[in-house]
Amino acid sequence: MSRRIIPGTRPTRIELLKIRKRIVVAEKGHELLQEKLDAMVLEFFRLQEERERLRKAAETAFADAYRPLLRAEMAMGARDLEDALALTPSIGEIAMERRTVMGTAVPAIRLPERLRDAEEPGYPLAAPGASLDEACRRCEEAVAAALVCAEAEGAMTRLADQIVTVRRRTNALAYMLIPSLLDTAAYIEDHLEEMEREDLYRRKHTKSLRREETKA
């Protein structure tokens, strides 16, 4: 297999010392990146389990919200239910923030005040239908659960992208840079050894010539 020599390398002792220092730094960097990659993969699987748990919780929350909403529709009628829901104020802006997971910035959703404290119904209290209170509370809980699940999904996506980037850098060090540095160092060492052998041969040959001249 042909050596991968770094272009422009001069086969000198100073260059060999520089290459050896780069090998030490590259190997240490590869070790640190590999440790980071392993930790990120473990965190990804942890987030995946959490996402699945939150997804099931969101599905359960929506199922729990559907039943009282259906009872409210049966008690009030579809039109009165729509009129009551039309009076429900908006939950407001959903603020997006950031948090850090394994050094990676991931989205963080700040729940609106109404979803964090949904004791009071969003619609006017004068609206008819006893089942509507529970239906609205359950719906707001379902929306909050969906947002929390979306936050976990976003964290997984960003972390997965970062894992790909770190793995690419780790592989570049392991399969490209470090082998190239090692091959370049071996090339310089072979060249220097060859020069030493040639120099030794010249010195022996010179001594031999001098002996012959002395005898003559």
Secondary structure as GFF3:
##gff-version 3
##sequence-region A 1 216
A	DSSP	alpha_helix	13	76	.	.	.	ID=ss1
A	DSSP	alpha_helix	78	86	.	.	.	ID=ss2
A	DSSP	beta_strand	95	101	.	.	.	ID=ss3
A	DSSP	beta_strand	104	110	.	.	.	ID=ss4
A	DSSP	alpha_helix	113	116	.	.	.	ID=ss5
A	DSSP	alpha_helix	130	172	.	.	.	ID=ss6
A	DSSP	pi_helix	173	177	.	.	.	ID=ss7
A	DSSP	alpha_helix	178	215	.	.	.	ID=ss8
###
